[in-house]
Amino acid sequence: MQIAGTVEDSIVDGPGLRFVVFTQGCKFKCKGCHNPETWDELGGVSTDIVDLIAQMSANPLTDGLTLSGGEPFEQASECALLAAAAQSGGLNVWVFSGYLFEELFRRSQSDDATFKFLSNIDVLVDGQYIDSERTLSVKWCQSKNQRVIDVSQSLALGCAVLLD
């Protein structure tokens, strides 16, 4: 898996104490992006998923896994494995993606990796960052267009179900 890095004890990338993986590679290249160093898919470092799982599991106080980027869905197969391991270890999984849930849902109908990844996500913060809509007032979102989505309910209904 190609990653830009990890943070072992984040309190800003979802609720509780989180293990965060910043994936490498992003086609969106949003103006004002917080992590432009993650855009190049050939950048960062190649990391074995088994090593990431061990690192994620090392702290018994960790509440969840957050996958951010870059764009996690550009490495859907790898992220699906990591997310599944997190959930099987009792951790919740949050993903920050530039894709809208509706796009990912449609893609999941024909792409097994996207389906597996979506199926192992608890919360998706979706939508590209829009610099002109930057906000600090919407919890977990960086721009007003982004949404915080309950993925399991959304998959069951086939439409985005927002969390309060």
Summary of the structure (lengths in Angstrom):
residues: 164
radius of gyration: 14.5
end to end distance: 32.8
largest distance: 39.7
contacts: 532
relative contact order: 0.16
helix: 34%
strand: 23%
